[in-house]
Amino acid sequence: MPKVLVSDKLSMAAVQIFKDNGVEVDYLPDLGKDKEKLLEVIGQYDGLAIRSATKMTEKVIAAATRLKVIGRAGIGVDNVDIPAATKKGIIVMNTPFGNSITTAEHAIAMMMALARQLPEADASTRAGKWEKNRFMGVEVTNKTLGLIGAGNIGSIVADRAQGLKMKVVAFDPFLTPDRALEIGVEKVTLDELLARADFITLHTPLIDATRNIIDAAALAKTKKGVRIINCARGGLIDEAALYEALKSGQVAGAALDVFLEEPATANPLFEMPNVICTPHLGASTGEAQENVALQVAEQISAYLNAGEISNALNFPSISAEEAPRLTPFIKLAEMLGSFAGQMTETAIKGIKIEFEGDVASMNTRPMVASAVYGVMRPMMPDVNMVSAPQIAKDRGIGVEVVTREQQGAYENYIRLTVVTERQERAVAGTVFASGKPRIIQVKNINMEAELTPSMLYVTNEDKPGHIGRLGTLLGTLGINIANFNLGRAEQGADAIALVSIDGQLTEAQLAEIASLEGVKQAKALRF
């Protein structure tokens, strides 16, 4: 009988789920806070169910000699050393969708409180004042809500807002026209959203592309008197710029559940009377905590009893027998997806994955999941190989899989095509006998390149002198070339260079490369 430790406070209903599934369970909800005691006992367990108090460090994971699975009741896994767990063969799971309704409802509640100045009016009334004329609010009916991020939580917010008779416009690079129609929102550019929205609410992860997405420049483009809600991540809003916009009246008010630095015990925004602040309460309801607890218990039980993997952050769903053959192809599929995802800048309508040769007869499901994960990861760092196909489906992104016998020179061949509103972009690869994935075709141009951690992608006109100019510039910039791979459609037509480099390019360096004579596009890629 497998044995599970619950080292944080979870619902007793979750404990009962373990028992009902024939799993022995020790419920020790305060153990996670005692690092030494946890180190002492962790070797006795096959599974671990936690929240945020238990810190699964490399040292603790090293002591977990029997541990097969860690289940986090919630989304964030900052308290788990995932690389260490992966190295030890421990599956790390989370419950990414259990908090969605609760977080969406908190955003709506913050919007309503902001519209009617409820916290300040409450404080004034409790102080014995009766300032009825001071607190003049606004209706949300017939107002425009600007949604930055239309994923799982954002789409729920859109649904609730439409119930309040609001017009909803959305900016999201992954939102397809069909999905926008399905959830009843108008897809717009960020600038259009800023110009039209009466209320703006953010529901996007914090990545390089979204960091300070609401900055001074963005705030200057908004309607005067806009109201802003953030229940997603601190860092999406430039807090200093928001402070100035609140002072000037460009922004009429803000409701913030998240902050750049948390716990937020001191922040200039706290001084502003037109700001509502809550201490990261988005997931704080009894229902949400119950949901994630039950989900994590079901997931851990299914894995320990049947090998079923759900919402794994560090491993696709494959059997032990398949792993040796599939692993290099899973890596290739992820790299092809990542390549295409990093090159894609408009909304994705579909992903087509073609398997040819021996690989077509293998279990392609983990490879498909890995490819979709690779495509989506540049814009959604919280996505994983298991959740990626469902997220793609939820966002209206079609995934087509084609398998066929060998037709070309390669015994195994995977081709991935990303379909956007404007174009199709394809990239293909294979795995050689060495087990190393290789790119063999980009945009129908044949070439061969090993994908390395840091690369430069350049498209250019096929004219004499380009390679020399590019190499010279990279040398001048202090960028060491590890490998230089070339391909072209035909003489004098488009050509591609894939350059493996040591270190990473800065935006300024990339701009210099892009300005070279004959260069049509220059992009830094990371794998």
C-alpha positions as CSV (number, residue, x, y, z in Angstrom):
1,M,0.0,0.0,0.0
2,P,1.5,3.4,-1.0
3,K,2.0,5.9,1.8
4,V,1.4,9.6,1.6
5,L,2.3,12.5,3.9
6,V,0.1,15.6,4.2
7,S,2.5,18.1,5.8
8,D,0.4,21.3,5.4
9,K,-3.2,22.1,6.3
10,L,-5.5,20.5,3.8
11,S,-9.2,19.6,4.0
12,M,-10.0,16.4,5.8
13,A,-12.1,15.5,2.8
14,A,-8.8,15.1,0.9
15,V,-7.5,12.8,3.6
16,Q,-10.6,10.7,3.1
17,I,-10.0,10.5,-0.7
18,F,-6.6,9.0,0.0
19,K,-8.2,6.4,2.2
20,D,-11.0,5.6,-0.2
21,N,-8.3,5.0,-2.9
22,G,-6.4,2.5,-0.7
23,V,-3.6,4.9,0.1
24,E,-2.2,5.0,3.6
25,V,-2.0,8.7,4.8
26,D,-0.4,10.5,7.7
27,Y,-2.0,13.9,8.3
28,L,0.6,16.1,10.0
29,P,-0.4,19.6,9.0
30,D,2.3,21.4,11.1
31,L,5.2,19.2,10.0
32,G,6.0,21.3,7.0
33,K,7.1,24.1,9.2
34,D,9.7,21.9,11.0
35,K,12.5,21.4,8.5
36,E,14.5,19.0,10.7
37,K,11.6,16.8,11.5
38,L,10.6,16.8,7.8
39,L,14.1,15.7,6.9
40,E,13.9,12.9,9.4
41,V,10.6,11.3,8.2
42,I,10.4,12.1,4.5
43,G,12.1,8.9,3.5
44,Q,9.1,6.9,4.7
45,Y,6.7,8.2,2.1
46,D,5.8,7.5,-1.6
47,G,3.7,10.7,-2.0
48,L,3.6,14.2,-0.4
49,A,0.7,16.6,-0.4
50,I,1.5,20.2,0.4
51,R,0.5,23.8,0.1
52,S,3.0,26.7,0.6
53,A,4.4,26.1,4.1
54,T,6.4,23.0,3.3
55,K,9.7,23.8,1.6
56,M,10.9,20.9,-0.6
57,T,14.5,22.0,-1.0
58,E,17.2,20.0,-2.7
59,K,18.3,18.7,0.7
60,V,14.9,17.5,1.6
61,I,14.4,15.9,-1.8
62,A,17.7,14.1,-1.4
63,A,16.4,12.6,1.8
64,A,13.2,11.5,0.1
65,T,14.4,8.0,-0.9
66,R,10.9,6.6,-1.6
67,L,9.2,9.7,-2.8
68,K,7.5,9.3,-6.2
69,V,5.2,12.3,-6.4
70,I,4.8,15.8,-4.9
71,G,1.3,17.3,-5.2
72,R,0.9,21.1,-4.6
73,A,-2.7,22.1,-3.7
74,G,-2.7,25.3,-5.7
75,I,-0.8,26.8,-8.7
76,G,2.5,28.2,-7.4
77,V,5.3,25.7,-6.8
78,D,8.0,28.2,-5.7
79,N,8.5,26.1,-2.6
80,V,9.5,23.0,-4.6
81,D,13.0,22.6,-6.2
82,I,11.6,21.2,-9.4
83,P,15.0,20.5,-11.1
84,A,16.1,18.5,-8.1
85,A,12.8,16.6,-8.1
86,T,13.1,15.9,-11.8
87,K,16.7,14.6,-11.4
88,K,15.5,12.2,-8.7
89,G,12.6,11.0,-10.8
90,I,9.9,12.6,-8.6
91,I,6.7,13.9,-10.4
92,V,5.7,17.4,-9.4
93,M,2.0,18.1,-9.8
94,N,-0.1,21.2,-9.1
95,T,-3.8,22.1,-9.5
96,P,-3.8,25.0,-11.9
97,F,-7.5,25.5,-12.4
98,G,-8.9,25.1,-8.8
99,N,-8.7,28.8,-8.0
100,S,-10.0,30.2,-11.2
101,I,-13.6,31.1,-10.2
102,T,-12.5,32.5,-6.8
103,T,-9.8,34.7,-8.4
104,A,-12.3,35.9,-11.1
105,E,-14.9,36.8,-8.5
106,H,-12.3,38.7,-6.5
107,A,-11.5,40.8,-9.5
108,I,-15.2,41.6,-10.1
109,A,-15.7,42.4,-6.4
110,M,-12.7,44.8,-6.5
111,M,-14.1,46.5,-9.6
112,M,-17.5,47.0,-7.9
113,A,-15.8,48.3,-4.7
114,L,-13.7,50.7,-6.8
115,A,-16.7,52.0,-8.8
116,R,-18.6,52.9,-5.6
117,Q,-15.6,53.7,-3.3
118,L,-16.9,51.2,-0.8
119,P,-13.9,50.8,1.5
120,E,-13.4,54.6,2.0
121,A,-17.1,55.2,2.4
122,D,-17.2,52.4,5.0
123,A,-14.3,53.9,7.0
124,S,-15.9,57.4,6.8
125,T,-19.3,56.1,8.1
126,R,-17.7,54.1,10.9
127,A,-15.8,57.3,12.0
128,G,-19.2,59.0,12.6
129,K,-19.3,61.0,9.5
130,W,-22.2,61.1,7.0
131,E,-20.5,62.2,3.8
132,K,-23.2,61.2,1.4
133,N,-22.2,63.8,-1.2
134,R,-18.5,63.0,-1.0
135,F,-18.7,59.4,-2.4
136,M,-20.2,59.9,-5.9
137,G,-19.6,56.6,-7.7
138,V,-20.1,55.3,-11.3
139,E,-22.2,52.6,-12.7
140,V,-20.6,49.6,-14.4
141,T,-23.6,49.0,-16.7
142,N,-22.8,49.9,-20.3
143,K,-19.2,50.6,-19.4
144,T,-16.3,49.0,-21.4
145,L,-14.2,46.5,-19.5
146,G,-10.7,46.0,-21.0
147,L,-9.4,42.5,-20.3
148,I,-5.6,42.0,-20.6
149,G,-5.4,38.2,-20.7
150,A,-8.4,36.1,-21.8
151,G,-7.3,32.7,-20.5
152,N,-9.1,30.6,-17.9
153,I,-9.6,33.3,-15.3
154,G,-10.0,36.1,-17.8
155,S,-12.8,34.3,-19.6
156,I,-14.7,33.9,-16.4
157,V,-14.3,37.6,-15.6
158,A,-15.6,38.3,-19.1
159,D,-18.7,36.1,-18.5
160,R,-19.4,37.8,-15.1
161,A,-18.9,41.3,-16.6
162,Q,-21.3,40.5,-19.4
163,G,-23.9,39.6,-16.8
164,L,-23.4,43.1,-15.5
165,K,-24.3,44.4,-19.0
166,M,-20.7,45.5,-19.6
167,K,-19.0,45.6,-23.1
168,V,-15.8,43.5,-22.9
169,V,-12.8,44.0,-25.1
170,A,-9.8,41.8,-24.8
171,F,-6.1,41.8,-25.6
172,D,-4.4,38.4,-25.6
173,P,-1.9,37.1,-28.2
174,F,-3.3,33.6,-27.8
175,L,-6.9,34.6,-28.3
176,T,-8.3,33.5,-31.7
177,P,-11.3,35.1,-33.4
178,D,-13.4,32.0,-32.9
179,R,-12.6,31.8,-29.2
180,A,-13.3,35.6,-28.8
181,L,-16.7,35.0,-30.4
182,E,-17.3,32.0,-28.1
183,I,-16.7,34.0,-24.9
184,G,-18.4,37.1,-26.2
185,V,-15.6,39.5,-26.3
186,E,-14.2,41.8,-28.9
187,K,-10.5,41.1,-29.7
188,V,-8.5,44.3,-29.9
189,T,-4.9,45.5,-29.8
190,L,-3.4,46.7,-26.5
191,D,-3.5,50.4,-27.7
192,E,-7.2,50.0,-28.7
193,L,-8.0,48.5,-25.3
194,L,-6.2,51.4,-23.5
195,A,-8.1,54.0,-25.5
196,R,-11.6,52.5,-25.1
197,A,-11.7,50.9,-21.6
198,D,-13.5,52.5,-18.7
199,F,-12.1,49.7,-16.5
200,I,-9.0,47.6,-17.1
201,T,-8.4,44.3,-15.4
202,L,-5.3,42.1,-15.8
203,H,-5.3,38.3,-16.0
204,T,-1.9,37.4,-17.5
205,P,1.3,35.7,-16.1
206,L,4.3,37.8,-15.3
207,I,6.9,37.2,-18.1
208,D,9.3,39.5,-19.9
209,A,6.5,40.4,-22.5
210,T,4.0,41.4,-19.8
211,R,6.3,43.0,-17.2
212,N,5.2,46.6,-16.7
213,I,2.6,46.2,-19.5
214,I,0.8,49.0,-17.8
215,D,3.6,51.6,-17.6
216,A,3.7,55.4,-18.0
217,A,3.4,55.2,-21.8
218,A,0.4,52.9,-21.5
219,L,-1.3,55.0,-18.9
220,A,-1.0,58.1,-21.1
221,K,-3.0,56.3,-23.8
222,T,-5.9,55.5,-21.5
223,K,-9.2,57.4,-21.1
224,K,-8.9,60.1,-18.4
225,G,-10.5,58.6,-15.4
226,V,-9.9,55.0,-16.1
227,R,-10.1,52.5,-13.2
228,I,-7.5,49.6,-13.0
229,I,-7.8,46.3,-11.3
230,N,-4.9,43.8,-10.8
231,C,-5.6,40.4,-9.2
232,A,-3.0,38.6,-11.3
233,R,0.7,39.3,-10.6
234,G,2.7,42.1,-9.1
235,G,5.0,43.6,-11.7
236,L,2.4,43.8,-14.4
237,I,1.9,47.4,-13.5
238,D,4.7,50.0,-13.0
239,E,3.7,51.1,-9.5
240,A,5.6,54.4,-9.6
241,A,3.8,55.3,-12.9
242,L,0.5,54.3,-11.5
243,Y,1.1,56.5,-8.4
244,E,1.7,59.6,-10.7
245,A,-1.3,58.8,-12.8
246,L,-3.5,58.5,-9.7
247,K,-2.2,61.9,-8.5
248,S,-2.9,63.6,-11.8
249,G,-6.3,62.2,-12.2
250,Q,-5.5,60.3,-15.4
251,V,-6.4,57.2,-13.4
252,A,-9.5,57.6,-11.2
253,G,-8.8,54.7,-9.0
254,A,-7.0,51.3,-8.7
255,A,-7.8,48.1,-6.9
256,L,-4.8,45.9,-6.3
257,D,-4.6,42.4,-4.8
258,V,-0.9,41.9,-5.8
259,F,2.2,44.0,-5.6
260,L,5.8,44.0,-6.9
261,E,7.1,43.1,-3.4
262,E,5.1,40.8,-1.2
263,P,4.3,40.8,1.7
264,A,3.5,44.5,0.9
265,T,3.8,46.1,4.3
266,A,4.8,49.5,3.0
267,N,4.0,51.0,-0.4
268,P,3.5,54.6,-1.6
269,L,0.2,53.4,-3.2
270,F,-1.2,52.8,0.3
271,E,-1.2,56.6,0.9
272,M,-3.6,57.2,-2.0
273,P,-7.3,57.5,-1.1
274,N,-8.4,56.3,-4.5
275,V,-6.6,52.9,-4.2
276,I,-8.1,49.7,-2.7
277,C,-5.6,47.1,-1.5
278,T,-6.0,43.5,-0.4
279,P,-3.2,41.0,0.7
280,H,-3.2,38.6,-2.3
281,L,-6.7,37.2,-1.5
282,G,-7.5,36.0,-5.0
283,A,-7.6,32.3,-4.1
284,S,-8.8,32.8,-0.5
285,T,-12.2,31.2,-0.3
286,G,-13.2,28.0,1.4
287,E,-14.5,26.6,-1.8
288,A,-11.2,27.2,-3.7
289,Q,-9.1,25.7,-0.9
290,E,-11.4,22.7,-0.8
291,N,-11.3,22.3,-4.5
292,V,-7.5,22.3,-4.8
293,A,-7.2,19.9,-1.8
294,L,-9.6,17.4,-3.3
295,Q,-7.9,17.7,-6.7
296,V,-4.4,17.1,-5.4
297,A,-5.6,14.0,-3.4
298,E,-7.2,12.5,-6.5
299,Q,-4.1,13.2,-8.7
300,I,-1.7,11.7,-6.2
301,S,-3.9,8.6,-5.7
302,A,-4.3,8.1,-9.4
303,Y,-0.5,8.3,-10.0
304,L,0.4,6.0,-7.1
305,N,-2.2,3.4,-8.0
306,A,-2.3,3.5,-11.8
307,G,0.6,5.6,-13.0
308,E,-1.8,8.2,-14.3
309,I,-0.3,11.7,-14.5
310,S,-2.4,14.9,-14.3
311,N,-1.0,18.5,-14.3
312,A,2.6,17.4,-14.0
313,L,5.0,20.2,-14.2
314,N,8.1,18.2,-15.0
315,F,7.2,15.0,-17.0
316,P,4.8,14.0,-19.8
317,S,2.5,11.0,-19.6
318,I,4.6,8.0,-20.7
319,S,5.3,4.5,-19.4
320,A,8.6,3.2,-18.2
321,E,8.9,0.9,-21.2
322,E,8.4,3.8,-23.7
323,A,10.7,6.3,-22.0
324,P,14.1,5.3,-23.6
325,R,12.7,5.5,-27.1
326,L,10.4,8.5,-26.7
327,T,12.6,10.8,-24.6
328,P,14.8,12.2,-27.5
329,F,11.7,12.7,-29.7
330,I,9.8,14.4,-26.8
331,K,12.8,16.8,-26.5
332,L,12.8,17.4,-30.3
333,A,9.0,18.1,-30.3
334,E,9.4,20.6,-27.5
335,M,12.3,22.3,-29.2
336,L,10.4,22.6,-32.5
337,G,7.4,24.0,-30.6
338,S,9.6,26.5,-28.7
339,F,11.3,27.5,-32.0
340,A,7.9,28.2,-33.6
341,G,6.5,29.8,-30.5
342,Q,9.4,32.2,-30.1
343,M,9.0,33.2,-33.8
344,T,5.2,33.8,-33.5
345,E,4.0,37.2,-32.7
346,T,0.3,37.1,-33.6
347,A,-2.7,35.0,-32.3
348,I,-2.3,31.3,-33.0
349,K,-5.3,29.6,-34.7
350,G,-3.9,26.2,-35.0
351,I,-0.9,23.8,-34.6
352,K,-0.2,21.0,-37.0
353,I,2.2,18.2,-36.0
354,E,3.3,15.6,-38.6
355,F,5.1,12.4,-37.7
356,E,6.8,10.5,-40.4
357,G,8.7,7.2,-40.4
358,D,9.4,5.0,-37.3
359,V,8.3,7.8,-34.9
360,A,4.8,7.8,-36.4
361,S,4.3,4.3,-34.9
362,M,5.3,5.4,-31.4
363,N,3.0,6.9,-28.7
364,T,2.7,10.3,-30.2
365,R,0.6,11.8,-27.4
366,P,3.4,12.9,-25.1
367,M,5.2,14.3,-28.2
368,V,2.1,16.3,-29.2
369,A,1.8,17.6,-25.6
370,S,5.4,18.5,-25.6
371,A,5.2,20.3,-28.9
372,V,2.1,22.3,-27.8
373,Y,3.9,23.1,-24.6
374,G,6.9,24.4,-26.5
375,V,4.7,26.6,-28.6
376,M,2.9,28.2,-25.7
377,R,5.7,28.4,-23.1
378,P,7.2,31.7,-24.4
379,M,4.0,33.5,-23.5
380,M,2.7,31.3,-20.7
381,P,5.5,30.2,-18.3
382,D,3.0,28.4,-16.0
383,V,1.9,26.0,-18.8
384,N,3.2,22.4,-18.6
385,M,3.2,19.4,-20.9
386,V,0.0,17.9,-19.4
387,S,-2.0,21.2,-19.2
388,A,-0.9,22.6,-22.6
389,P,-3.3,20.6,-24.8
390,Q,-6.3,21.5,-22.6
391,I,-5.3,25.2,-22.5
392,A,-5.0,25.2,-26.3
393,K,-8.4,23.7,-26.6
394,D,-9.9,26.2,-24.1
395,R,-8.4,29.0,-26.2
396,G,-9.8,27.7,-29.5
397,I,-6.4,26.6,-30.8
398,G,-6.9,23.5,-33.0
399,V,-4.2,20.8,-32.8
400,E,-4.0,18.5,-35.8
401,V,-1.9,15.4,-35.8
402,V,-0.8,13.5,-38.9
403,T,1.1,10.2,-39.0
404,R,2.5,8.5,-42.1
405,E,5.2,6.2,-43.3
406,Q,8.6,7.4,-44.3
407,Q,8.6,9.4,-47.5
408,G,11.9,11.3,-47.5
409,A,15.5,10.6,-46.6
410,Y,15.1,10.6,-42.9
411,E,14.0,7.5,-41.0
412,N,12.3,9.7,-38.4
413,Y,10.8,13.2,-39.1
414,I,8.7,15.6,-37.2
415,R,7.3,18.7,-38.8
416,L,5.5,21.4,-36.8
417,T,3.4,24.1,-38.4
418,V,1.9,27.1,-36.5
419,V,-1.1,28.7,-38.2
420,T,-1.8,32.3,-37.3
421,E,-4.2,35.0,-38.6
422,R,-1.5,36.2,-41.0
423,Q,0.6,33.2,-42.0
424,E,1.8,29.7,-41.5
425,R,5.3,29.0,-40.2
426,A,6.8,25.4,-40.3
427,V,9.9,23.9,-38.8
428,A,11.0,20.3,-39.0
429,G,13.5,18.1,-37.3
430,T,14.9,14.7,-36.7
431,V,16.8,12.7,-34.1
432,F,20.1,11.2,-35.3
433,A,21.7,8.0,-33.9
434,S,23.5,10.0,-31.3
435,G,20.1,10.9,-29.8
436,K,20.5,14.6,-30.3
437,P,17.6,16.5,-31.8
438,R,18.4,18.5,-35.0
439,I,16.6,21.1,-37.0
440,I,16.5,20.1,-40.7
441,Q,14.1,22.6,-42.2
442,V,12.8,26.1,-41.4
443,K,10.1,27.8,-43.6
444,N,10.7,25.2,-46.3
445,I,14.4,26.0,-46.4
446,N,16.6,22.9,-45.8
447,M,19.4,23.3,-43.3
448,E,20.8,21.3,-40.4
449,A,21.4,22.7,-37.0
450,E,21.7,21.5,-33.4
451,L,19.6,23.6,-31.1
452,T,21.7,25.1,-28.3
453,P,20.7,27.1,-25.2
454,S,21.3,30.5,-26.9
455,M,20.9,31.1,-30.6
456,L,20.6,34.0,-33.1
457,Y,18.0,33.6,-35.9
458,V,18.5,35.8,-39.0
459,T,16.6,36.0,-42.3
460,N,18.3,37.9,-45.0
461,E,18.6,38.5,-48.7
462,D,21.0,35.9,-50.3
463,K,23.7,38.4,-51.5
464,P,27.5,38.3,-51.3
465,G,29.1,39.8,-48.2
466,H,26.3,39.1,-45.7
467,I,28.0,36.3,-43.7
468,G,31.1,38.4,-43.5
469,R,29.2,41.5,-42.2
470,L,27.3,39.4,-39.7
471,G,30.4,37.6,-38.4
472,T,32.3,40.9,-38.1
473,L,29.6,42.6,-36.2
474,L,29.2,39.7,-33.8
475,G,32.9,39.8,-33.2
476,T,32.8,43.6,-32.6
477,L,29.9,43.1,-30.1
478,G,32.0,40.5,-28.2
479,I,29.6,37.6,-29.1
480,N,31.4,34.3,-29.6
481,I,30.1,32.1,-32.3
482,A,29.9,28.4,-31.3
483,N,28.3,27.2,-34.6
484,F,27.1,28.8,-37.8
485,N,24.3,27.1,-39.8
486,L,23.0,28.3,-43.2
487,G,20.3,27.6,-45.6
488,R,18.6,29.3,-48.6
489,A,15.5,28.8,-50.8
490,E,17.5,29.4,-54.0
491,Q,20.3,31.7,-55.2
492,G,19.5,35.3,-54.6
493,A,16.3,34.6,-52.7
494,D,15.7,34.4,-48.9
495,A,18.3,32.8,-46.7
496,I,18.4,31.8,-43.1
497,A,21.3,31.7,-40.6
498,L,21.0,29.9,-37.2
499,V,23.9,30.9,-35.1
500,S,24.8,29.2,-31.8
501,I,26.4,31.8,-29.5
502,D,27.9,31.9,-26.1
503,G,25.9,34.1,-23.7
504,Q,22.8,36.1,-24.5
505,L,22.1,39.0,-26.8
506,T,20.9,42.3,-25.4
507,E,18.1,44.3,-27.1
508,A,20.7,46.9,-28.2
509,Q,22.9,44.2,-29.8
510,L,19.9,42.7,-31.5
511,A,18.9,46.0,-32.9
512,E,22.4,46.5,-34.4
513,I,22.2,43.1,-36.1
514,A,18.7,43.9,-37.4
515,S,20.0,47.1,-39.0
516,L,22.7,45.3,-41.1
517,E,22.3,45.6,-44.8
518,G,20.1,42.9,-46.2
519,V,18.7,41.6,-42.9
520,K,15.0,41.2,-42.9
521,Q,14.6,39.8,-39.3
522,A,16.8,39.1,-36.4
523,K,15.6,37.3,-33.3
524,A,17.3,35.9,-30.2
525,L,16.1,32.3,-29.3
526,R,16.6,30.4,-26.1
527,F,16.2,26.7,-25.6
